[in-house]
Amino acid sequence: MKKLKRSAEQIKTGVWIDHRRAVIVSLQNDEIKTEEIKSEVVSHERFEGEGTDKIKSGEQIMNREIHKEAKHQNELKVFYEKVVDRLINSSQIYIFGPAEAKYGLEKQIEKHNTLKNISLIVAASDNLSKNEIVAEVKKIFTAELKAV
């Protein structure tokens, strides 16, 4: 298997993620780049007057919840792929956030052949502003340098 050539300078990337958005912070040399990716995932919604997710068709009763969940999972996968596409050149990745999305992104990264051997850290976090996200990413990677 061929290894992907990395640039001479390592790119360390932090990703704060929930199901609505991902904020990507890339550190290379002294340069900091941030990018926000909005999710198109629609949360589980009910409409006014909607009583049940079951549909009766003759003698057969179908459950629309199964279809809604499948659609939701597909939307999440597309969102995670958009984020993973921005991480391809990273040498180290730090994923953090308040919800389960960080684990979904971690699984998607582990499926990617080009990112399998990347140093990956996953941690829980509160909702943060963009400035707080940048500060957290800098803190993690600065602490890592001091530990080495």
ABEGO torsion letter per residue (X at the ends): XBBBBBBABBBBBBBBBBAABBBBBBBBEABBBBBBBBBABBBBBBBBGBABABBBBEABBBBAAAAAAAAAAAAAAAAAAAAAAAAAABABBBBBEABAAAAAAAAAAAABAAAAABBBBBBBBBBBBAAAAAAAAAAAAAAAAAAX
